[in-house]
Amino acid sequence: MSGALPLRPTGQATVDRLLDAAAALFWEKGYASTTTRELAAALHIRQASLYYHVANKEELLYKICVSSVEEFLSEVPAAIGDIECPLERIQRLIRAHIVTLLKSQKRNATMLMELRALSGRRRAHVVELRARYARLVKAALETGREAGAIRADIPVQYLSLALMNTLNWAALWFDPGQALSPEDLAEIFVKVYLSGAASPELRGSASRTREATENKEPAARARRAGKTGDGATVERLIRAAVALFARQGYAATSTREVAALLGMQKASLYYHIQSKEDLLYFICKYSLERIRDDVTAAVGRVEEPMERVRALVGAHIESMLHDHGEHATTLAEMHALSRHRRTQVLALRDAYQDLVRSVLEDAQKAGALRQDVEAKYLCLAVLGLMNRVLVWYRRRGALAPPQLGQLLATIFLTGAGAVN
């Protein structure tokens, strides 16, 4: 394959055992915190024996990422190759993607969450493979648009990104032990993505895309204004930590580096915090509390159930992208917290998810949202649609956060299918 780096030859069964064991540990502890000693112990082999199969831990991550994307590039085209109907091709693509994603769930979650840990050439190769798959998805949607099966009022680029957001998020929450099978989940995503979450009789009235023209300051920014004293210093610490964690990861960042970025002595840092973990905990806690407050305020100003859902999506996107670094750090590094603190952060995350689900449940009870999909899965679908924006959004892109929020709200409510 073009651009591929050489991998050590070894038995495929052994490689699969190795990759699965590594992915399970990376899922539990994170790539940076996992040692080759732990990997060898999980496989019941000596650490030295591990190096017969891989040169180092990074080669393991690289193999996981490559095997993950190559499976999509093999399985999905094979599933849709003989389908002529454009809409049926998209449906088959969604089903094949979900089944492939969840068949190797921990490998795929590792690829989605740990890709940044790869060094230059290896990361570039995986990004190239992912771009190839993204082109396949986008081509299926473009063919559907040409046939009149896909809506024409939203650029295919955003329809494609929305689809991948929703589908890939499932790797982070799907429980293989639950009653819902991957095939069942795929059918839910087919319905929600193509037809939308709005009830059929209200789909037309919910299909408009709104331009966000209000020039009001986001609530998150307003809250930050006017801080003085120790609170302002702690916020500067958090901002510095976010910048470093985003660039090199939590495990690889030292408190000395945080202090240096702020132009202070390391000893001065400990006047405000007791440990590096304090910074990560503050980042996770503040990001979840801020988005909760912003979304609560936004939906509280709206009475009509459908518009409350639209307000929720808009406020979530605006708040999340205003605190982009904090949310990206929370998503990628939460596992590094101690058990007690991780429990607290998970409680905040779950409470926010309950808030989102309650808004959707109220809309269902009012007849505004479809009844054939549980609110639980509508909630997980919309969280995926929104949260994966962190991966690809660029501040200098074509859409500002308010515009993107309204566009995603429209896709969620009315789907990607052609609007009648």
Order of alpha helices (4+ residues) and beta strands (2+ residues): alpha-alpha-alpha-alpha-alpha-alpha-alpha-alpha-alpha-alpha-alpha-alpha-alpha-alpha-alpha-alpha-alpha-alpha-alpha-alpha
